[in-house]
């Protein structure tokens, strides 16, 4: 069993020998092979006097598409017939012979060994493992994505392959192997090749910047690469030193939009005040958010008189909710700026926070936790926070993401929570809500209702795992036995079967 892949239906992943491989990296339609390996099986069977069809065996690493060459012979893996050109499928009865009768072990290949393929094969235990400090710290799926991103960048930068048979992936692997020395040269080559200075990160670095994100390449590689890109961009005047990168300002700064809200002025007026104070950093561009030092922000004059919304540093609707929740009103029942200021100043703060933190506004939006709920947690000491400036509102607070997530009501789940937990598509969940199948409270789903639904229904991937067949075959397999989906296209994007109906399939 250690050689057999295990499908994870909730994450579109395949687990093989302790490594996580993306489902798209796993070949399930066409069967690849090394003809030299099969030729060895053929010759061995003939020498033993046994049937070569019974002796030939398939190697598990041939199915991993990121491994492009045989780690033993160094030749390219192929799935077609040299005689008729037909691609071999898993449904074909023979591993050694094509349907046209031609033997699949006769082709001669020139050696085209790929160091990247050898490294990936080594991680699966097929051959001796090569060392690459950067990639060794990543999951297999993230390492493959990192190599591809660097390969794209090397191609964009005009970096030629080394050797006659070097694959494009080898260029990316070589950069990862010599990370400290290679990444500055790669960035310089990209900048020289594209020739678009002063026009932003996307224009300057192209796919190297746009295709790097935590979801596909993992947080470790993404943070290292994006940090290197941003340092290089600041040195060459591509971006301002305190530009709002990846949607948030650096520590110790405030965005112009947040400053305008705090001052109670328009964005244009605030920018004019910054221009008069020579506070707009070098490299800033119109239409691109940038951040300024908190000390400069504190020196700008606010509009008089201040409002409670301005003091709190949040939107009007959120300010109204906080005023009502924490009784920040005067004797006339109107929002009181002075009470709001004292309330913000009374919130307990910490000198240091855990590694994973975020701006209060970002955490509310990205983690689906209400602002009032987090404020109650701060007051009760369940949420650790720190304040970036002495006079700013809640927009200048950084909070512990872990503490905020723990405040989420146990009886409710977000669409993202349900999607990750049960392997359901988020659009399908929304369509089930429209049909009245799932109960929704505001932006969240009722946990009890969701658990009851998935206790009685199976997704196609879950049913395929129980039946030990491919997901593409499930609907046809069930239909031939009189079992039909409970929900599916066109009303619901994803197909769901009732568990009770599936008992007819001998689960």
N, C-alpha and C positions, 0 to 999 in steps of 0.2 A: 504493500500500500504506500510505502514511502516514495515510490516513483509515480504514483497516480495523482493527477490534479484534483483539487477539491474546489468546487465552485461555491463562491459566496454570493448568494442572490441579492443581498442588500447593498452591496457596494460595487457591483460589476467587476469583481476581482476573481482571480484564480490563485489558489495557494498551492505552491509546488516546492517541496523540500525546504519549507520554512520561509520562502520568499513570496511576496505578493506581486502578481503579474496582472496587468490590466487585461480585461476580457478581449479587447481589440487586438492585443498582442499575442493572442492564443489562436492558432489556426484550427478551425473546426469544420471547414468545408473542403479544402484541398490538402492533400497529404504530401508534405515535402520529404525529401530523402537525400542522402549522400550516396551517390552511385558507387563510389569506391568502397564504402562500408558494405553495401549490399553485394558488391562483387566479391568481397572477402567472404561473406556468408555463402554465396553461390559456390565458390571454389572449395570452401570447407565442407559443404554438404556433399559435393561430388567426390571429394577424397574419402569421406566416410561411407559413401554409398547409400545415402538416404535421400529422400525427396527434398529438393531444394526449396519448394514452396513451404514445407513444414519447418525448415531450419531457419529461413530468413526472419529476422525480427526488426521491429520498428524501435528507434531510439526516441525517448521522450523529449529530448531537447530539440529535435527537428521541428516540433510543433510551435516553438517559441519564435515568433517572427523577427524579434530583435536580434536573434542569433542568425547571421546571414551565411556563415561559413562553417564547415565541419571542423571542430577543434582538434581532431586527430589527423586529418589529411590536408586541411587548409583549402579545400575546394568549395565552390559555391553550392549551397543547397538548392535543389530544383524540384518542381512538381509537374513538369511536362514530359511528354514522350518525344524522344529525338526523331522517331520515325514519322508519326502522324501529327505531333504538336498538341495532342489532347492532354489537358491537365488532369492529373490523377486525383480521384476523390476517395473519401473514406469508405464509400459504399462499394468501391471496386473490390472484387474478390481476391486479387493477388497483389502482393507487394513487389514481386519480381517481374511480372509480365503485364503489359498494357492490354486493353481490350482488342487492339489491332493485331496482337500476337507478338509484337516486338518485345525483346528483353530490355529491362530498364537498368541494366548494369554495364552497358557497352560504351557509353559516351566517355571520351577523354577530356578532362578538365585541366587547364593550366592552374598552377597553385596561385591562389589569391587570398592568402591568409589575412584575416582581419584581427588586429590586436583588440579592438573593441568587442568583437564576437568572442574572442578567447577569454576576455575579462568577464563577460556576462555568463559564459559557459562555466567558468571557474566558480562563480557565485552559486551556481546550481549544483556544484560538485561533480561536474563532468570531467574537468581537467584541473591542472594546478592553478590555483587562484593567483592572479596578478594583483599588485597593490596600487591603489589610487586613493589617497587620503580623503579627497573631497567626496568621491563617489561612495567610498566605503561607509561613510556616515549616513547614507541615504537608503531608503527602501529600494528594492529592485525597480519598481515602477517609476519612482522618482529619478533614479539614476539613468534609466533609459530616456526619460523626458529631458533631463539635463543635458545629456549627450546630444540629443537632437537639436535642442535650442542652440547649443554652441556650434553644432555643424551648420545650421542655417546662417549663423552670424559669420562663420568662417567663409562660407560661400559668398555672402553679401560683401565681405571685406576683400574678396579676391585672393584669399589664401589658398594656394595650390596644394593638392594632395602630395604626400611624401611617398615616393616609391611608385612602381608601376602598377601595383595591385591594391593600393590603399583605398579603402571605401570612404565615402563621405563621413560616416560615423567615426572613423579613426581620427579625423581632424578634430572633432569635438572631444574625443577621449584624450588626445594629446594635450589639448588646452586644459582640460580638467586635471590631467596628471601633473602638469607644470603650471598650476594655477597662478601662483604669485608672480612669476615672470611673464606668463603668456597673456593674462587678461589685460594688462596695460597696453601691450602691443596690439591685441585684437581691437580694443577700443580706439586706439590711435588710427589703425587701418580703416575702421568703419567711418570715423570722422573725416579722414582724408578722402575716402572713396565717395562718400555721399556728398561732401562739400556743402553742407547746409548749416552752417554755424548760426547760433543766435535764434533758432526757430523751434526750440523745444526738444525734449528727450525723444519723442517719437520720430521726428524728422531727422534727428542726428544719429540715432542708434537703431531705428527700424525694428525688425522682428526680435532682435535681442531683448528689447525693452517691452514690446507689446505682448509677446508670448510667454513672458515670465510671470507666473502667479503661484500662490501657495497651493492652490487646489491641484494643479497639474504637475508642478515641479517640486512641491513640498516646501515647508517653511524654511528649512536650513539652507538649501541652495538659493531660494528666492531672496532671502535676506542678504546673503553674501554677494550675489550678483548685483542686486539693485543698489546695495550700498557702494559697490565698486563703480557702478555706472554714475551714481549721483556725485561721488567724489570727483570723478573724471569730468563730469559736466560742469561742476562748479569751477574747477581749475581752468577750463577752457571757455568760460563765459557763456555756456549754453543755457544755464538756469541761474537764478539768484540763489545765494547761499541759504536763505531762509524761505525758499519757496515751499508752498504747501504740497508736499509730495505724497502720493498715494492717498489723497483725500484728507489728509490731516496735517496740521502745522507741527514743526519740531518742538521739542520740550523747551519751555521757557519763552515761548512766543505766542502770539495771538494772530488770527487771521484778520484781514481787513474787514470782512463781513461781520465777524464777531465784535470787532472794535466799533464798527458803525452802530451795531445794535446797542452796545454798552454806552456809547456817547449820545444815542438818541438822534443820530444824524443820518443823512442819506449816504450811500456808498460813494458817490461822486464828491460830496462835501468832505467826507473823511479822507479820501485820496488827495484832495487839494490841500488839506491840513498837513498830511504827511509829506507832500511835495514841498510845502513851505518850510517844513522842519528838516528837509534833506534826509528823510527816513525811508525813501523808496530805494530798495537795494539794487545794486548793479546786476544786470541780466534779466530784470523783470520785464514782462511783455504784457500788452493789453489783452485782456480776456483770460489771463492765467493767474490763478490765485497765488498770493505770496504772503508770507508771515513777517511780522515785525517784532522787535524786542519788546518785552513786557514793560521795561522801564520807559521806553519812548511812548508806549501806549498810555501809561499813567500820566505823562506830562501834557497830553492834549486836553483842551478844555471841553467839558461836556455841555450839552444843551441844557439850559435852565428853563423851567424847573424840571427835575428828573421825575420819571414815572416809575411805578413798581415794576413794570415790564423791563424798563431800561436797567434798573438796579439788579433784577434777577438774571438778566442776560439770556433770556429765553424768548420764544415766540409768544404772541399775545394769547393764544388759546392755552398754551402750557402755563403761562403766568396766571391766567384766570383760575386754572385748576389748583395751582399751588396756593394762591391767595385764599381760595375757599377751603382747601384741605388743612392749611396751617393757620387760618384766622389772621391773615396779615391785613387787617382793615382798621380804619380809625373809628371814632365814635359815630360818624355819619354812615358807617357801613361801606365806605369806599376804600379801594386799595391804598395802602399807606407806604410810600417809598422808604420812610425812615424805619418802619417796622420790618420791611423786607430786607433792608441793609443790615439791621441788627440780627435778623434771623440767619442770613447767609454767613455773617461773621461768627455766629455761635456754633456752626456746624463743626464737629471735631475733625481734625486732619492729622495725618501722620507724616513723619519726616521721610520715610522710605516705604516703598510698596513692592509687592511681588513682581516678577519679571513680566507677566502678561497684564498690561494695563491699557486703558484707552480713555479718550475724552468722554466725559459724561454723556454728551449728545450722541456720539458714535455708538456707545454701548447701548443706549436706549433704542436706537434704530436697528443696530445689527443683531442684538440679542433679544429683541422683543420684550424688554422689561420697561414698565412705565416709569416716568420720571419721579412721580410721587412715591412709588414703591421704593425706588433707590434712595430717595431722600429720607424716608422712614428708616431704611436700613442703615444709613449713615448716622442718624440720630441715635439709633439703638446700638450702634457699635458693631453691626454685622457686616457693614461694607466699609473697607478701608479706602481712604481718599487723600489726595494732597491738592493744594491750591497753587496754581502757577503764578498768580499775581495777588497782591494784597487788596486791591480795590475792585477786581473783576467780579462778575456774577458767577452763576453756575456753569456757564460756558467755559470757564477757566479751571474747572475741576477735572482731575484725572482720578479714575477709580479702578479698583481691582476687578477684572473681568470675571474671575472665578467667584468672587463674593456676590456680584450682581446676578450671575446665572443661578446661584443657589436661592435667590429670592423668588424665582419664577414659581407661580402657583402649581402645586403638584397635580391639581385637578384639570389643568389645561396644558395643551401642547400647541406649538406653532406648526405651520405647514411643513417647515423644514425639519422639525423634530420628528414628525410622523414619517416623512419621506425617508429619512436616514434610518429610522428604527425598523420600518417594515418593508423597505425597498419599493415603495409606491411612488409613481411620478407625481410631482407637485401639481401639475395641471389636471391629472386624473382626480386628485383629492378635491380640488376646487369644483370639478364637475360633479363629484359625488355630493358635495355640499349643496349645489344647485338643485340636484334631484331630491334633496331632503334625506339622503341616506346617512350623512354625517352631520352632527349638530355643531353649530359654530357660535361662539360667544365673542363678539367683536372680531378681532383678527386671529383668534385662536380656536382650536377644536377641543371639544369635550373629551377628556382622556378616557373616561368610562365608556363613552359611545364608540370611540376609535378602537379600544381594546376588544369590545364586544364584536365589532365588525370583522376585525382581522382574526378573531377566534373562530369565526364561521366562514371565512373566505380565504382563498389562496391566490396569489399572483401567478402568472404563467411561469416565472422563473422558479418559484417555490414548488409548484407542481412538477416541473421538469426535474428538479432535484430529487423529489420523492420517487418519480417514475424511472429515474436514471436514463433519460433521453434528452435530446437537444430541445431547447426552448421553442425552436421553429416547428418542431414536430408535434407539440402538445395539442394544439387546437384540432389538427386533423386526427390525431390519435384518439382524443376524447370524442370527437364528432362521430367517428365510426362505431363507437360504443354507446352512442345515445346520450352523451353528456355534453351539455351546451353551456356557454359562459353565462354567468348571472349579470355581469356588466361588461361592456366592451364598446368598441367603435360602432357607430359614429358618435353616440351620446357620451361615452367615456373613453378617453384616449387609451387607457391601459385595460387589459383583459383580466377579469376576476372570476374565479369559479367558486361555487358553494362547496364547502368541505363535505357536506352530507351527500351531495351528488357525486363527488369524487370517490366515495367509498366503492362505487361500482367499478372503478378502475383498479381494484385490488391493492389499495394503498396499505 
